[in-house]
């Protein structure tokens, strides 16, 4: 039962993302993102301001291919390169507000579901669910620690 319900929740979130991607793909404005670009943006978002090389490693892309993709996203205004405070030769990829404005439905749906959970269940249950999800991410999904290993700077906003 747990597996089936967990899969159903996961599938609903994926369907929300995929529907948004395909809707944007059909709309096709000059600044709209391709499916691969949305996936790249999601990787960058999960990694919380990676460098181009960290993004390349995570996405298993060559450095030149990753640099090309990043430059396309910069041209479209969805990410910016921000110089590192510690190493001036290094630049981090920061998502701009334009991404959340244009593709924010992805995040808004999750927030809407969380608001519904808070309304539907007692506060103790919501706190327990929150605690359980934290444990799932930090202890039971060790395979996804690759996000931390590749980024080398701890977990990001999107990864936890």
N, C-alpha and C positions, 0 to 999 in steps of 0.2 A: 504493500500500500504506500509506504513512504517513497519508494522509488518512483512509482507511477505518478504520485502527486508532485514530487519534486520535478520530474520530467515535464509535467503539464505546466507548471509555473515557468520553468526555463523556456519551454517552447513558446509560451505567450509573450515573454519578453523578446525572444528572437523574432517572432512574427511582427511585433511592433516595429522593431528596427528594420527588418527586411521590407516591410510595406512602405516605410518612409524612404528607404533607399530607392526602391523602384518607382515611387511617386516622383521623387526628385529627378531620377533618370529620365522619366517621360517628359517632365516639364522642360528640361534641357536648356535653361538660360545660359548665358556665356560664363557665369560664375558658378553654375551648378556643378556638383561633384559627380564623378563617375563612381560606380560601385567600388572599384579598387581604391579610389581616393577616400571614400567614406571609411573603408576598412583601415586604411592608413591613418586616418584621423582618429579612429577609435583606438588604434594601437598607441598612437602618440598621447592621446588622452589618458589611457590606462597607465602609461609609463611616467606621467607627470613631468613634463619638460625634459625629455631625453635629448642627448646630442644626436646629430645625424648618424654617427657611427653606432650609437646604442640602438637607435631605431632600425638601422640596417641589420644589426645582429638579431634583434628580436623578430623582425619580419623576414629573416633569412634572405636578404637582398644584398647584391653587391653594393659597395660604397657609391660607385657612380650612378647606379640605378636609384638608390635611395636619395642621393643628392638631387637627381632629376625630379623625382616625385615631390620632394620637399620644395624645390624651386617652383614647381607648378602650383602647389598649395599656397606658397607665399604670394605668387602672382595673383591668385584668385582671392587673396585676402583672408584666408582661413587660419593661417599660422604666421607667426613672426619669429625671427631669429633674435635671441637675446644673448648678449655677451655675458659670459660667466663672471661672477665677482671674484672668484678665486684664481681662474686661469683665463687671462684675456685672449688667449688663442682659441678658446672653446666657446661655442655658441649652443644655446639650448633652444628647443622648439617649443614655443608657447602658443596655445590655441587662443585665437582672438574671439571677442564677443560675437563676431559675425557667424561663427560656427554654431554657437548656442542659439543665436537668433534664427538661423536658417534651418538648423537640424535639431532644435531644442525639444521637439516632440519626443525624441528618444529619451531625454532626461525627464521631461514633464510627466510621461506615463508612469515612470517608476515612482516619482514623487506623489502622483495621484493615488497609486496603489498603496503607498505607505500611509497616506492620509486616511484612506478607507480602512486600513488595518487598525489605525489608532481609534477610529470611530466605532468599529465593529467589535473589538476585543477589549477586555479590561486592561488597565495600565500594566498590571503585573505580568499578563501574558505578552504584551508588547515588549516589555523589558526583557522577559525570558527569551522571546524570539530574537531580539537584538543581540543578547548575550550568545545565543546559540549560533547565529550567523557569524559573529565575531570569531568564535571558536572554529567554525567550519573553515573560514578563510585563513586564520592564522595557524591552525594545527592540522586540519584534515585535508587540506588541498595543497600539500607540499609541492606537488608537481608545478604549480603556478608560481613557486618561489623564483622561477626563472625571471620573472619580471623584476624582482629585487636584485638578482644576481647580475642581470644585464645592465640594469640602470645603476647599480652600485651605490645608490644614494637612499635606500629605504623605499618604502612603498609610496605610491602616488595617490592622488585623489580618486582616480578611477579604478585603481586596483584593490581598494578596500572600501 
